[in-house]
Amino acid sequence: MTFAVVTGASSGIGYELARQFAQNGFDLLVVAEDADIEQAAADLRRDGEREVTAVRADLATFEGVEQAYAAIRAAGRPVDAIALNAGRGIGGDFARETDLEDELDVIAVNVTSTVHLAKRVLPDMVARGAGRVLFTSSIASMMPGTYQAVYNASKSFVQSFAEAVRAELKDTGVTVTSLMPGPTDTQFFERAEMMDTRVGTSKKDDPAEVAEQGFKALMKGEEKVVAGSLMTKVQGAASKVMPDKAKAEMHRKMAEPGSAKTD
């Protein structure tokens, strides 16, 4: 029986990724900071009829990541796949609106915990010559994040990190895949205090569709996948050729506070 770990698995893309693993024969260890992780684990057990262990840990802290890794070690099983999915955002004007504590928490979850847990899990995978790693990046990684300055920058880090580690692990038997969703119908925008923005109120992609595309790319060992609707894929393709100044202005229109559609 194969064994997978998913972080940020209590809801949204993380939960749907865990569901993909459960439905495809994986036992699971799922991690999140909120109490909903217990219910998510119960639902996953029923949905996939697999062994599912829930770990409530705050990955914004060093101790929380170590707690998650201790639980992985306690399972006494090799990690066949890990989805480093935990993340959060904050919207607003960096210099005049957002709080430093929030910005540093975004970095702690999106960047620091991702590096930390990857550092713990990857050496064992390489030693075994087998394993699959999925980093949840974003199409936001491809553009300056006007009014989401720290979030987009954090996802640019994750994207670069994932691609570099993939190159380092060539021919080791360990694959690295980057999942790049666009705006997705999760609690992200509410938690990021962006429900007064155009992107916060617009139609979004289905997290189940995003997760399915990410899971399939992971299983195939693909480098990256822009996941979600056709519109998201078009936006991802356009981001490759647009100048940064144009992308920053486009992001402004989507994320500027008070830009929410009123029609």
Secondary structure, 3 states (H helix, E strand, C coil): CEEEEEECCCCHHHHHHHHHHHHCCEEEEEEECCCHHHHHHHHHHHHHCCCEEEEECCCCCHHHHHHHHHHHHHCCCCCCEEEECCCCCCCCCCCCCCCHHHHHHHHHHHHHHHHHHHHHHHHHHHHHCCEEEEEECCHHHHCCCCCCHHHHHHHHHHHHHHHHHHHHCCCCCEEEEEEEECCECCCHHHHCCCCCCHHHHCCCECHHHHHHHHHHHHHHCCCEEEECCHHHHHHHHHHCCCCHHHHHHHHHHHHCCCCCCCC
